[in-house]
Amino acid sequence: MAATLTGVPAWGQRGAEQEYVLVEITNYKRLLQSDSAPIEIDEIFMALGDRELADANQLEETEGTDPLEVISRLMILSLPETGPSSWQSRNNVFRLAPVTDFDAFVAGIDYGEVVSSEPSERLVRVRVDPAELSDEKYADRLRRSGRSPRSQRGMPEGFRGGPPEGLPKSLARDFAEAFDNSGFGDRAFSDRVSENRFDEDDDLQEGDHVELLIAGEPYEAIVRSPDSLGRVRVVLVDKQRLAEKFSRRKQRTTIERLSELAFLAPRSSLYPIDPTKPGGSGFVLRTWSDRSGSYKIEAVYAGVDGDAVKLSKRDGEELRVPLDRLSADDQSYVRAAREQSAQDKGNPFASAANPFSGARSVLALLKKPDFASLKEIRGKEFASWQFSPNDYAVSPKRAFTMTKAVELTPLPDQGNRGEEMITLDISRDGRRAIVQRKVDGGSSRDRVFLEMLDLAGRRSAGLIELPQYTKALAVRPESALVLLGGTHFNDDMNTKVTLAKITRGGLKTIALWEPSPRDTRRRGVDQAWFTGPRHALLGVARSDPVLWDLVEAKAVFKIPVGDRFYVQRLGAMGRLLAVGSESSVSLLDLRKGRHLATVEHDLSRLEAVGLSDDCTRLIASSIDQIAAWDLADGSPLGKLTKSKPTSDERLDWVDDMLVLADGQRLYDLNRGIMLWEYGVSTRGGLASETANGRIWYGPRNEDGQDPYIASIEVPHHEARAHSRVLGEQQAFLAARPGDPFELIIETDQGAVAERDIEAKLTDAVQNAGFAVADSAPLQVRVVYTRLPERDLRIRNWNEPPWTKKFVIKTIRPFASALVLTDGEDNVLWRRGWLAEPMGIINMREGESLDDALERLTSPNPDWLSHIEFPKKLTKPGPVTEEGAYGYSRLSIHGVASNRTEAKE
């Protein structure tokens, strides 16, 4: 196996290197075996051989205090609150910084006994008092320190401690009944979260007694709460009987010492029982056998029909078995069930109800995916242009003009390390928003919330916390629908997709299914797009996306992209799909499953594609160019060259030839310039959405400020006014066809390399329609040279930094850069590569570290062969670094300021 190394920067001078301390916990292993430590529930079921329950409980733990978390928090709390801090841990050793006074740090340790200290090594050994490892003790220590949980946001990377107190991982909500209403319901709603309970029309209620199979044997449990993903949290009644199933004493005592065993179970595996009646009701999954004992089946008793017994299998199939063919025990069971049913209903001949019938039965939510009618949208070759935009356009709809920002509900503060607005989606009429936000609570304990807002009525449906390790893949504000998926890709638990509706205060699950066949190499979904209230496109990177009927869990059309890189964008109606790949953009009809047209492009790797609302124009961008086409005939509308490379995730047409990239950069395609740039003064930039000539936005990073959503017209008044005085297209051209460029080459690779570079540059310049001259204001500058030597400190990836097992290697990175400038030193276009080790150094088989460093710092003589000069070069704007001609700073009040001149 090839060795893996990582390049890390040097720690600096010796004086700076002393500003840390190493804390070694001498009783670390014993603390981790504490009875209060939480237990991973999936391991319990895996030990019993029950894979279904193990899958449902991945990443779930029993209640308890994780000693590692509390130790980590104690380490953080011991650092002086003097500014940015950092720490790392490996096994039982913690490295804390900055700690300038080693003796004072040691004297301040009050959470255990100092066994020894070595000031010369900056090392102290501590035996931690187990009594200090409780959430209550830590909370009291935090109060006495005068620090608040919010002040701990500066905690360093690697923090593994969670907050001392926490909310439930999921909250059951008071669900509204209507699925097809497009509003919030027929009554007003408040921000108050109602008490946890199931839907009124659910079969299960909180506190119900249910039966489920664990490793093939029935156990009784009590319903506690749902988690909106077709699963139910239950508490096992007979914990002792389960513990006795373990042969090893340690495993038995682990179960026995639990105050309770609460876990998640698929809703389809639960069967109601009545604990007040001997033997419960008839709705119990049990093993049935024939008289000979040769044949067995697991099923639920569902009544009698003449001389036959009706049995319902787990998949809902109903069987009729002659009573006299069953075993003696089964016949006795049936007689007892009939007597019980007669006592309940007063009719000795009545049959029990089928627990699998009804729209909201226990099996109704979990659906079996239907791939039977899946069809592939096959690619076509076109002799002529046949696409008609009129079939896919939507009528222009004026968006609601929001004149005042709407504030979002504050996120719960549980020692948050950061708060972030992940996604912002707006309905086409601009009246409703769905916001997805995240709280970083440390380690992997991120908490994700949804909030639906009535922007016109300035009301919120309240925060909805998603189950842990769950995120919204896509939302449809018009219908208040959300598609939920897992954040831990390819885990069995997180390969399912849930369709839910946002109602007053909660989520109402509509359907749950597994969209990936079991034999799929990469299972799960990491991207989704609603195409309508009932259909969505689901996919995973580098695989074929599939259009699904969400309610029926039915696969409709597959788009064959294979393992190629692609980007896509839906038209406003959700019927037209643009799929961009390396050399073309294809237009597909998702209703009929047809390939409609293909537009060829010569852009480098595509970053994004976009469609106008009337579907008459197509836009596509790479890191350095934007191109547009007229979809009435497939002809190109123009191409813009960016003065500075940018990566675009979303493109929106906002006017005739104005395109907004990522809600921030407004490009004028006619002039070939970045007309305007929008931004906020906070870190993290904007989270934004664009529709019908308006942009809705909020600060992506919510730390230290009240989160909000505001809206402005794009382009706004000042941008339109400045655009009118800027001049026509010709005024922005930096180079016209035939203009000469001077070639300036800097290289240390010798005369042969210089002549090769000159020849390749000459070809590139002339192919773009320009000329080459010995002297000219327009210049092509090339740097192709070794950089000065520098030392690189390298350690083995598996060794922590404080072991000081470094090797120091001297390297000389190689720079390859190309810059086009005008006579005023404005950069018109640039390209560049730096050959040096970046991050992890992956060594090839048989390669030494020196060989790997030589390979990674070697020049690439063919780099110029792949460069294509732009044929249209425009002058960058002076106002922003990205080359805009105007800038607006946005705030909660809209446009806070405008600037049309460069900063002095």
Buried (B, 14 or more C-beta within 10 A) or exposed (E): EEBEBBBEEEBEEEEEEBBBBBBBBBBBEEBBEBEBBBBBBBBBBBBBEBEBBBBBBBBBBBEBBBBBBBBBBBBBBBBBEEEEBBBBBEEBBBBBBBBEEBEEBBEEBEBBEEEEBEEEEBBBBBBBBBEBBBBEBBBEBBEEEEBEBEEBBEBBEBBBBBBBEBEBBBBBBBBBEBBEBEEBBEEEBEEEBBEBBBBEEBBBEBEBBBBBBBBEEBBBBBBBBBBBBBBBBBEBBEBEEBBEBBEEEEBBEBBEEBEEBBBBBBBBBBBBBBEEEEEBBBBBBBEBBBEEEEEEBBBBBBBBEEEBBBBBBBEBEBBEBEBEBBBEEBBEBBEBBBEBBEEEEEEEEBBBBBBBEEEEBBBBBBBEBBEEEBEEBEEEEEEEBEBEBEEBBBEEEEBBEBEEBBBBBEBBEBBBBBBBBBBBBBBBBBBBBBBBBBBBBBBEBBBBBBBBBBBBEEBBBBBBBBBBBBBBBBBBBBBBBBBBBBBBBBBBBBBBBBBBBBBBBBBBBBBBBBBBEEEBEBBBBBBBBBBBBBBBBBBBEEBBBBBBBBBBBBBBBBBEBEEEEBBBBBBBBBBBBBBBBEEBBBBBBBBEBEBBBBBEBEBEEBBBBBBBBBBBBBBBBBBBBBBBBBBBEBEEBBBBBBBBBBEBEBBBBBBEBBBBBBBBBBBBBBBBBBBBBBBBEBEBBBBBBBBBBBBBBBBBBBBEEEBBBBBBBBBBEBBBEBBEEBEEBEEBBBBEEEBBBBBEBEBEBEEEBBEBBBEBBBBBBEEBBBBBBEEBBBBBBBBBBBBEEEEBBBBBEEEBBBEEEBEEBEBBBBBBBBBBBBEEEBBBBBBEEEBBBEEEBBBEEEBEBEEBBEBBBEBEBEBBEEEEBBEBBBBBBEBBEBBBBBBBBBBBEBBEEBBBEEEE
